[in-house]
């Protein structure tokens, strides 16, 4: 699947490198909506910074659009914990 980072994902100054690393090594994910498929990923970037990333997937073109990326907020921190539930 191709990953395309939209300008809106840079609002909080998260780099493409950090986004790519987190998406390739995410710790947990959560489906937010299913039409189109919208997912929240949580994990770490290559520096160990905790991130939350929101994507929209276009299944027809096999492209994942990153629309939001920032340091993780308290509301999703539980998803990083070992054995955390989704």
Phi and psi restraints in degrees (range 20) as a CNS / XPLOR table:
assign (resid 1 and name C) (resid 2 and name N)
       (resid 2 and name CA) (resid 2 and name C) 1.0 -79.2 20.0 2
assign (resid 2 and name N) (resid 2 and name CA)
       (resid 2 and name C) (resid 3 and name N) 1.0 140.2 20.0 2
assign (resid 2 and name C) (resid 3 and name N)
       (resid 3 and name CA) (resid 3 and name C) 1.0 -109.8 20.0 2
assign (resid 3 and name N) (resid 3 and name CA)
       (resid 3 and name C) (resid 4 and name N) 1.0 125.0 20.0 2
assign (resid 3 and name C) (resid 4 and name N)
       (resid 4 and name CA) (resid 4 and name C) 1.0 -119.2 20.0 2
assign (resid 4 and name N) (resid 4 and name CA)
       (resid 4 and name C) (resid 5 and name N) 1.0 121.1 20.0 2
assign (resid 4 and name C) (resid 5 and name N)
       (resid 5 and name CA) (resid 5 and name C) 1.0 -94.1 20.0 2
assign (resid 5 and name N) (resid 5 and name CA)
       (resid 5 and name C) (resid 6 and name N) 1.0 116.7 20.0 2
assign (resid 5 and name C) (resid 6 and name N)
       (resid 6 and name CA) (resid 6 and name C) 1.0 -81.6 20.0 2
assign (resid 6 and name N) (resid 6 and name CA)
       (resid 6 and name C) (resid 7 and name N) 1.0 159.0 20.0 2
assign (resid 6 and name C) (resid 7 and name N)
       (resid 7 and name CA) (resid 7 and name C) 1.0 -55.6 20.0 2
assign (resid 7 and name N) (resid 7 and name CA)
       (resid 7 and name C) (resid 8 and name N) 1.0 -34.7 20.0 2
assign (resid 7 and name C) (resid 8 and name N)
       (resid 8 and name CA) (resid 8 and name C) 1.0 -60.9 20.0 2
assign (resid 8 and name N) (resid 8 and name CA)
       (resid 8 and name C) (resid 9 and name N) 1.0 -24.4 20.0 2
assign (resid 8 and name C) (resid 9 and name N)
       (resid 9 and name CA) (resid 9 and name C) 1.0 -73.0 20.0 2
assign (resid 9 and name N) (resid 9 and name CA)
       (resid 9 and name C) (resid 10 and name N) 1.0 -14.5 20.0 2
assign (resid 9 and name C) (resid 10 and name N)
       (resid 10 and name CA) (resid 10 and name C) 1.0 -94.8 20.0 2
assign (resid 10 and name N) (resid 10 and name CA)
       (resid 10 and name C) (resid 11 and name N) 1.0 3.2 20.0 2
assign (resid 10 and name C) (resid 11 and name N)
       (resid 11 and name CA) (resid 11 and name C) 1.0 -53.9 20.0 2
assign (resid 11 and name N) (resid 11 and name CA)
       (resid 11 and name C) (resid 12 and name N) 1.0 -35.7 20.0 2
assign (resid 11 and name C) (resid 12 and name N)
       (resid 12 and name CA) (resid 12 and name C) 1.0 -102.2 20.0 2
assign (resid 12 and name N) (resid 12 and name CA)
       (resid 12 and name C) (resid 13 and name N) 1.0 19.1 20.0 2
assign (resid 12 and name C) (resid 13 and name N)
       (resid 13 and name CA) (resid 13 and name C) 1.0 63.8 20.0 2
assign (resid 13 and name N) (resid 13 and name CA)
       (resid 13 and name C) (resid 14 and name N) 1.0 33.0 20.0 2
assign (resid 13 and name C) (resid 14 and name N)
       (resid 14 and name CA) (resid 14 and name C) 1.0 -88.9 20.0 2
assign (resid 14 and name N) (resid 14 and name CA)
       (resid 14 and name C) (resid 15 and name N) 1.0 130.9 20.0 2
assign (resid 14 and name C) (resid 15 and name N)
       (resid 15 and name CA) (resid 15 and name C) 1.0 -79.9 20.0 2
assign (resid 15 and name N) (resid 15 and name CA)
       (resid 15 and name C) (resid 16 and name N) 1.0 159.7 20.0 2
assign (resid 15 and name C) (resid 16 and name N)
       (resid 16 and name CA) (resid 16 and name C) 1.0 -59.1 20.0 2
assign (resid 16 and name N) (resid 16 and name CA)
       (resid 16 and name C) (resid 17 and name N) 1.0 -38.0 20.0 2
assign (resid 16 and name C) (resid 17 and name N)
       (resid 17 and name CA) (resid 17 and name C) 1.0 -61.3 20.0 2
assign (resid 17 and name N) (resid 17 and name CA)
       (resid 17 and name C) (resid 18 and name N) 1.0 -43.5 20.0 2
assign (resid 17 and name C) (resid 18 and name N)
       (resid 18 and name CA) (resid 18 and name C) 1.0 -66.3 20.0 2
assign (resid 18 and name N) (resid 18 and name CA)
       (resid 18 and name C) (resid 19 and name N) 1.0 -41.5 20.0 2
assign (resid 18 and name C) (resid 19 and name N)
       (resid 19 and name CA) (resid 19 and name C) 1.0 -62.8 20.0 2
assign (resid 19 and name N) (resid 19 and name CA)
       (resid 19 and name C) (resid 20 and name N) 1.0 -49.0 20.0 2
assign (resid 19 and name C) (resid 20 and name N)
       (resid 20 and name CA) (resid 20 and name C) 1.0 -59.7 20.0 2
assign (resid 20 and name N) (resid 20 and name CA)
       (resid 20 and name C) (resid 21 and name N) 1.0 -44.8 20.0 2
assign (resid 20 and name C) (resid 21 and name N)
       (resid 21 and name CA) (resid 21 and name C) 1.0 -62.1 20.0 2
assign (resid 21 and name N) (resid 21 and name CA)
       (resid 21 and name C) (resid 22 and name N) 1.0 -45.9 20.0 2
assign (resid 21 and name C) (resid 22 and name N)
       (resid 22 and name CA) (resid 22 and name C) 1.0 -62.2 20.0 2
assign (resid 22 and name N) (resid 22 and name CA)
       (resid 22 and name C) (resid 23 and name N) 1.0 -42.9 20.0 2
assign (resid 22 and name C) (resid 23 and name N)
       (resid 23 and name CA) (resid 23 and name C) 1.0 -68.1 20.0 2
assign (resid 23 and name N) (resid 23 and name CA)
       (resid 23 and name C) (resid 24 and name N) 1.0 -30.7 20.0 2
assign (resid 23 and name C) (resid 24 and name N)
       (resid 24 and name CA) (resid 24 and name C) 1.0 -78.9 20.0 2
assign (resid 24 and name N) (resid 24 and name CA)
       (resid 24 and name C) (resid 25 and name N) 1.0 -22.5 20.0 2
assign (resid 24 and name C) (resid 25 and name N)
       (resid 25 and name CA) (resid 25 and name C) 1.0 -129.9 20.0 2
assign (resid 25 and name N) (resid 25 and name CA)
       (resid 25 and name C) (resid 26 and name N) 1.0 32.0 20.0 2
assign (resid 25 and name C) (resid 26 and name N)
       (resid 26 and name CA) (resid 26 and name C) 1.0 -61.7 20.0 2
assign (resid 26 and name N) (resid 26 and name CA)
       (resid 26 and name C) (resid 27 and name N) 1.0 153.7 20.0 2
assign (resid 26 and name C) (resid 27 and name N)
       (resid 27 and name CA) (resid 27 and name C) 1.0 -90.4 20.0 2
assign (resid 27 and name N) (resid 27 and name CA)
       (resid 27 and name C) (resid 28 and name N) 1.0 -35.2 20.0 2
assign (resid 27 and name C) (resid 28 and name N)
       (resid 28 and name CA) (resid 28 and name C) 1.0 -159.4 20.0 2
assign (resid 28 and name N) (resid 28 and name CA)
       (resid 28 and name C) (resid 29 and name N) 1.0 160.2 20.0 2
assign (resid 28 and name C) (resid 29 and name N)
       (resid 29 and name CA) (resid 29 and name C) 1.0 -144.3 20.0 2
assign (resid 29 and name N) (resid 29 and name CA)
       (resid 29 and name C) (resid 30 and name N) 1.0 162.7 20.0 2
assign (resid 29 and name C) (resid 30 and name N)
       (resid 30 and name CA) (resid 30 and name C) 1.0 -144.6 20.0 2
assign (resid 30 and name N) (resid 30 and name CA)
       (resid 30 and name C) (resid 31 and name N) 1.0 128.4 20.0 2
assign (resid 30 and name C) (resid 31 and name N)
       (resid 31 and name CA) (resid 31 and name C) 1.0 -78.9 20.0 2
assign (resid 31 and name N) (resid 31 and name CA)
       (resid 31 and name C) (resid 32 and name N) 1.0 122.9 20.0 2
assign (resid 31 and name C) (resid 32 and name N)
       (resid 32 and name CA) (resid 32 and name C) 1.0 -91.6 20.0 2
assign (resid 32 and name N) (resid 32 and name CA)
       (resid 32 and name C) (resid 33 and name N) 1.0 -39.1 20.0 2
assign (resid 32 and name C) (resid 33 and name N)
       (resid 33 and name CA) (resid 33 and name C) 1.0 -151.2 20.0 2
assign (resid 33 and name N) (resid 33 and name CA)
       (resid 33 and name C) (resid 34 and name N) 1.0 156.9 20.0 2
assign (resid 33 and name C) (resid 34 and name N)
       (resid 34 and name CA) (resid 34 and name C) 1.0 -117.0 20.0 2
assign (resid 34 and name N) (resid 34 and name CA)
       (resid 34 and name C) (resid 35 and name N) 1.0 4.3 20.0 2
assign (resid 34 and name C) (resid 35 and name N)
       (resid 35 and name CA) (resid 35 and name C) 1.0 -146.1 20.0 2
assign (resid 35 and name N) (resid 35 and name CA)
       (resid 35 and name C) (resid 36 and name N) 1.0 90.7 20.0 2
assign (resid 35 and name C) (resid 36 and name N)
       (resid 36 and name CA) (resid 36 and name C) 1.0 -74.8 20.0 2
assign (resid 36 and name N) (resid 36 and name CA)
       (resid 36 and name C) (resid 37 and name N) 1.0 166.4 20.0 2
assign (resid 36 and name C) (resid 37 and name N)
       (resid 37 and name CA) (resid 37 and name C) 1.0 -64.5 20.0 2
assign (resid 37 and name N) (resid 37 and name CA)
       (resid 37 and name C) (resid 38 and name N) 1.0 117.4 20.0 2
assign (resid 37 and name C) (resid 38 and name N)
       (resid 38 and name CA) (resid 38 and name C) 1.0 -121.2 20.0 2
assign (resid 38 and name N) (resid 38 and name CA)
       (resid 38 and name C) (resid 39 and name N) 1.0 124.6 20.0 2
assign (resid 38 and name C) (resid 39 and name N)
       (resid 39 and name CA) (resid 39 and name C) 1.0 -128.4 20.0 2
assign (resid 39 and name N) (resid 39 and name CA)
       (resid 39 and name C) (resid 40 and name N) 1.0 148.3 20.0 2
assign (resid 39 and name C) (resid 40 and name N)
       (resid 40 and name CA) (resid 40 and name C) 1.0 -107.0 20.0 2
assign (resid 40 and name N) (resid 40 and name CA)
       (resid 40 and name C) (resid 41 and name N) 1.0 126.7 20.0 2
assign (resid 40 and name C) (resid 41 and name N)
       (resid 41 and name CA) (resid 41 and name C) 1.0 -111.6 20.0 2
assign (resid 41 and name N) (resid 41 and name CA)
       (resid 41 and name C) (resid 42 and name N) 1.0 141.1 20.0 2
assign (resid 41 and name C) (resid 42 and name N)
       (resid 42 and name CA) (resid 42 and name C) 1.0 -126.3 20.0 2
assign (resid 42 and name N) (resid 42 and name CA)
       (resid 42 and name C) (resid 43 and name N) 1.0 144.7 20.0 2
assign (resid 42 and name C) (resid 43 and name N)
       (resid 43 and name CA) (resid 43 and name C) 1.0 174.7 20.0 2
assign (resid 43 and name N) (resid 43 and name CA)
       (resid 43 and name C) (resid 44 and name N) 1.0 -156.1 20.0 2
assign (resid 43 and name C) (resid 44 and name N)
       (resid 44 and name CA) (resid 44 and name C) 1.0 -123.9 20.0 2
assign (resid 44 and name N) (resid 44 and name CA)
       (resid 44 and name C) (resid 45 and name N) 1.0 148.9 20.0 2
assign (resid 44 and name C) (resid 45 and name N)
       (resid 45 and name CA) (resid 45 and name C) 1.0 -90.4 20.0 2
assign (resid 45 and name N) (resid 45 and name CA)
       (resid 45 and name C) (resid 46 and name N) 1.0 -174.4 20.0 2
assign (resid 45 and name C) (resid 46 and name N)
       (resid 46 and name CA) (resid 46 and name C) 1.0 -68.6 20.0 2
assign (resid 46 and name N) (resid 46 and name CA)
       (resid 46 and name C) (resid 47 and name N) 1.0 -10.0 20.0 2
assign (resid 46 and name C) (resid 47 and name N)
       (resid 47 and name CA) (resid 47 and name C) 1.0 -101.9 20.0 2
assign (resid 47 and name N) (resid 47 and name CA)
       (resid 47 and name C) (resid 48 and name N) 1.0 -2.6 20.0 2
assign (resid 47 and name C) (resid 48 and name N)
       (resid 48 and name CA) (resid 48 and name C) 1.0 89.6 20.0 2
assign (resid 48 and name N) (resid 48 and name CA)
       (resid 48 and name C) (resid 49 and name N) 1.0 7.3 20.0 2
assign (resid 48 and name C) (resid 49 and name N)
       (resid 49 and name CA) (resid 49 and name C) 1.0 -74.7 20.0 2
assign (resid 49 and name N) (resid 49 and name CA)
       (resid 49 and name C) (resid 50 and name N) 1.0 133.0 20.0 2
assign (resid 49 and name C) (resid 50 and name N)
       (resid 50 and name CA) (resid 50 and name C) 1.0 -79.0 20.0 2
assign (resid 50 and name N) (resid 50 and name CA)
       (resid 50 and name C) (resid 51 and name N) 1.0 134.2 20.0 2
assign (resid 50 and name C) (resid 51 and name N)
       (resid 51 and name CA) (resid 51 and name C) 1.0 -129.7 20.0 2
assign (resid 51 and name N) (resid 51 and name CA)
       (resid 51 and name C) (resid 52 and name N) 1.0 153.5 20.0 2
assign (resid 51 and name C) (resid 52 and name N)
       (resid 52 and name CA) (resid 52 and name C) 1.0 -120.5 20.0 2
assign (resid 52 and name N) (resid 52 and name CA)
       (resid 52 and name C) (resid 53 and name N) 1.0 135.3 20.0 2
assign (resid 52 and name C) (resid 53 and name N)
       (resid 53 and name CA) (resid 53 and name C) 1.0 -133.4 20.0 2
assign (resid 53 and name N) (resid 53 and name CA)
       (resid 53 and name C) (resid 54 and name N) 1.0 133.5 20.0 2
assign (resid 53 and name C) (resid 54 and name N)
       (resid 54 and name CA) (resid 54 and name C) 1.0 -113.0 20.0 2
assign (resid 54 and name N) (resid 54 and name CA)
       (resid 54 and name C) (resid 55 and name N) 1.0 132.8 20.0 2
assign (resid 54 and name C) (resid 55 and name N)
       (resid 55 and name CA) (resid 55 and name C) 1.0 -127.7 20.0 2
assign (resid 55 and name N) (resid 55 and name CA)
       (resid 55 and name C) (resid 56 and name N) 1.0 157.4 20.0 2
assign (resid 55 and name C) (resid 56 and name N)
       (resid 56 and name CA) (resid 56 and name C) 1.0 -123.4 20.0 2
assign (resid 56 and name N) (resid 56 and name CA)
       (resid 56 and name C) (resid 57 and name N) 1.0 130.2 20.0 2
assign (resid 56 and name C) (resid 57 and name N)
       (resid 57 and name CA) (resid 57 and name C) 1.0 -105.2 20.0 2
assign (resid 57 and name N) (resid 57 and name CA)
       (resid 57 and name C) (resid 58 and name N) 1.0 131.5 20.0 2
assign (resid 57 and name C) (resid 58 and name N)
       (resid 58 and name CA) (resid 58 and name C) 1.0 -102.1 20.0 2
assign (resid 58 and name N) (resid 58 and name CA)
       (resid 58 and name C) (resid 59 and name N) 1.0 100.9 20.0 2
assign (resid 58 and name C) (resid 59 and name N)
       (resid 59 and name CA) (resid 59 and name C) 1.0 -68.3 20.0 2
assign (resid 59 and name N) (resid 59 and name CA)
       (resid 59 and name C) (resid 60 and name N) 1.0 -27.1 20.0 2
assign (resid 59 and name C) (resid 60 and name N)
       (resid 60 and name CA) (resid 60 and name C) 1.0 -67.9 20.0 2
assign (resid 60 and name N) (resid 60 and name CA)
       (resid 60 and name C) (resid 61 and name N) 1.0 -40.4 20.0 2
assign (resid 60 and name C) (resid 61 and name N)
       (resid 61 and name CA) (resid 61 and name C) 1.0 -99.1 20.0 2
assign (resid 61 and name N) (resid 61 and name CA)
       (resid 61 and name C) (resid 62 and name N) 1.0 -5.8 20.0 2
assign (resid 61 and name C) (resid 62 and name N)
       (resid 62 and name CA) (resid 62 and name C) 1.0 60.2 20.0 2
assign (resid 62 and name N) (resid 62 and name CA)
       (resid 62 and name C) (resid 63 and name N) 1.0 42.4 20.0 2
assign (resid 62 and name C) (resid 63 and name N)
       (resid 63 and name CA) (resid 63 and name C) 1.0 -118.5 20.0 2
assign (resid 63 and name N) (resid 63 and name CA)
       (resid 63 and name C) (resid 64 and name N) 1.0 135.0 20.0 2
assign (resid 63 and name C) (resid 64 and name N)
       (resid 64 and name CA) (resid 64 and name C) 1.0 -106.5 20.0 2
assign (resid 64 and name N) (resid 64 and name CA)
       (resid 64 and name C) (resid 65 and name N) 1.0 117.3 20.0 2
assign (resid 64 and name C) (resid 65 and name N)
       (resid 65 and name CA) (resid 65 and name C) 1.0 -95.5 20.0 2
assign (resid 65 and name N) (resid 65 and name CA)
       (resid 65 and name C) (resid 66 and name N) 1.0 124.1 20.0 2
assign (resid 65 and name C) (resid 66 and name N)
       (resid 66 and name CA) (resid 66 and name C) 1.0 -88.7 20.0 2
assign (resid 66 and name N) (resid 66 and name CA)
       (resid 66 and name C) (resid 67 and name N) 1.0 118.4 20.0 2
assign (resid 66 and name C) (resid 67 and name N)
       (resid 67 and name CA) (resid 67 and name C) 1.0 -108.1 20.0 2
assign (resid 67 and name N) (resid 67 and name CA)
       (resid 67 and name C) (resid 68 and name N) 1.0 -14.8 20.0 2
assign (resid 67 and name C) (resid 68 and name N)
       (resid 68 and name CA) (resid 68 and name C) 1.0 -153.6 20.0 2
assign (resid 68 and name N) (resid 68 and name CA)
       (resid 68 and name C) (resid 69 and name N) 1.0 137.3 20.0 2
assign (resid 68 and name C) (resid 69 and name N)
       (resid 69 and name CA) (resid 69 and name C) 1.0 -152.0 20.0 2
assign (resid 69 and name N) (resid 69 and name CA)
       (resid 69 and name C) (resid 70 and name N) 1.0 131.7 20.0 2
assign (resid 69 and name C) (resid 70 and name N)
       (resid 70 and name CA) (resid 70 and name C) 1.0 -161.8 20.0 2
assign (resid 70 and name N) (resid 70 and name CA)
       (resid 70 and name C) (resid 71 and name N) 1.0 169.9 20.0 2
assign (resid 70 and name C) (resid 71 and name N)
       (resid 71 and name CA) (resid 71 and name C) 1.0 -62.6 20.0 2
assign (resid 71 and name N) (resid 71 and name CA)
       (resid 71 and name C) (resid 72 and name N) 1.0 144.5 20.0 2
assign (resid 71 and name C) (resid 72 and name N)
       (resid 72 and name CA) (resid 72 and name C) 1.0 -61.8 20.0 2
assign (resid 72 and name N) (resid 72 and name CA)
       (resid 72 and name C) (resid 73 and name N) 1.0 142.5 20.0 2
assign (resid 72 and name C) (resid 73 and name N)
       (resid 73 and name CA) (resid 73 and name C) 1.0 -93.7 20.0 2
assign (resid 73 and name N) (resid 73 and name CA)
       (resid 73 and name C) (resid 74 and name N) 1.0 160.4 20.0 2
assign (resid 73 and name C) (resid 74 and name N)
       (resid 74 and name CA) (resid 74 and name C) 1.0 -55.8 20.0 2
assign (resid 74 and name N) (resid 74 and name CA)
       (resid 74 and name C) (resid 75 and name N) 1.0 -34.2 20.0 2
assign (resid 74 and name C) (resid 75 and name N)
       (resid 75 and name CA) (resid 75 and name C) 1.0 -61.8 20.0 2
assign (resid 75 and name N) (resid 75 and name CA)
       (resid 75 and name C) (resid 76 and name N) 1.0 -25.8 20.0 2
assign (resid 75 and name C) (resid 76 and name N)
       (resid 76 and name CA) (resid 76 and name C) 1.0 -110.7 20.0 2
assign (resid 76 and name N) (resid 76 and name CA)
       (resid 76 and name C) (resid 77 and name N) 1.0 3.5 20.0 2
assign (resid 76 and name C) (resid 77 and name N)
       (resid 77 and name CA) (resid 77 and name C) 1.0 -61.7 20.0 2
assign (resid 77 and name N) (resid 77 and name CA)
       (resid 77 and name C) (resid 78 and name N) 1.0 -32.0 20.0 2
assign (resid 77 and name C) (resid 78 and name N)
       (resid 78 and name CA) (resid 78 and name C) 1.0 -60.1 20.0 2
assign (resid 78 and name N) (resid 78 and name CA)
       (resid 78 and name C) (resid 79 and name N) 1.0 -24.5 20.0 2
assign (resid 78 and name C) (resid 79 and name N)
       (resid 79 and name CA) (resid 79 and name C) 1.0 -69.8 20.0 2
assign (resid 79 and name N) (resid 79 and name CA)
       (resid 79 and name C) (resid 80 and name N) 1.0 -18.2 20.0 2
assign (resid 79 and name C) (resid 80 and name N)
       (resid 80 and name CA) (resid 80 and name C) 1.0 -81.0 20.0 2
assign (resid 80 and name N) (resid 80 and name CA)
       (resid 80 and name C) (resid 81 and name N) 1.0 -23.5 20.0 2
assign (resid 80 and name C) (resid 81 and name N)
       (resid 81 and name CA) (resid 81 and name C) 1.0 -65.6 20.0 2
assign (resid 81 and name N) (resid 81 and name CA)
       (resid 81 and name C) (resid 82 and name N) 1.0 143.0 20.0 2
assign (resid 81 and name C) (resid 82 and name N)
       (resid 82 and name CA) (resid 82 and name C) 1.0 -58.3 20.0 2
assign (resid 82 and name N) (resid 82 and name CA)
       (resid 82 and name C) (resid 83 and name N) 1.0 127.0 20.0 2
assign (resid 82 and name C) (resid 83 and name N)
       (resid 83 and name CA) (resid 83 and name C) 1.0 77.4 20.0 2
assign (resid 83 and name N) (resid 83 and name CA)
       (resid 83 and name C) (resid 84 and name N) 1.0 9.7 20.0 2
assign (resid 83 and name C) (resid 84 and name N)
       (resid 84 and name CA) (resid 84 and name C) 1.0 -59.0 20.0 2
assign (resid 84 and name N) (resid 84 and name CA)
       (resid 84 and name C) (resid 85 and name N) 1.0 146.7 20.0 2
assign (resid 84 and name C) (resid 85 and name N)
       (resid 85 and name CA) (resid 85 and name C) 1.0 -95.6 20.0 2
assign (resid 85 and name N) (resid 85 and name CA)
       (resid 85 and name C) (resid 86 and name N) 1.0 152.6 20.0 2
